[in-house]
Structures are given as C-alpha cells and as structure tokens.
Amino acid sequence: MIRKVVIAAILAFGFAVTTSAAVVWVQVGPPTAVVETVPAPPGSGYVWVGGYWRWNGVKYVWMPGHYVAHAGPWVPGHWRHVAGSGWYWIPGHWR
C-alpha cells in the first residue's frame, strides 16, 4: 500500500513539473518595446504581428515584427506579471 502511494506521489509530482515547464517565469520584467516602422503589407489578407521581447534563458532578445496571412482577429503576445512569482509570456494567437 505504501509503495502505491509513493509511486502515485512521484507520478503526480513528475506531471506537475512537466506541465509547469511550459511556462517560463522570469524575475525581471521585459524592457520597453522597440518602436517599429511597419512596412506596407505584402498583399491583401495580411496582418502585422508586432515585435516582442523573448526570454532566451539568460536575457531578453528582441524578436522583430512581421506579416502573417490573416486568419481572424490577432491577439498580440504579451508579458504578464504575477506578484511574487515574476513575469511569464502569453504567445500571440488568433481569436
């Protein structure tokens, strides 16, 4: 019985670590966004996706904006702050 409980606890802990690994917490907030000059779209049906600061594990790196084929309203990616935990990235996505 104890062995089953220990194995269940190990599996549960391992799952928690695996799922939380998808979110990267950063203790320092991102720099101010770079002001980008948005070029003309390459054609109709394209949406500008603005640049953002990406955490590379050591520091923030600016990822420049680019055009993507339109697939609905675009929700820009953004950094969210949680007091006591730090900052985490929410990727941009189509709504």
ABEGO torsion letter per residue (X at the ends): XAAAAAAAAAAAAAAAAAAAAABBBBABBBBBBBBBBBBBBAEBGBBBBBBBBBBAGABBBBBBBBBBBBAEBBBBBBBBBBBGAEBBBBBBBBX
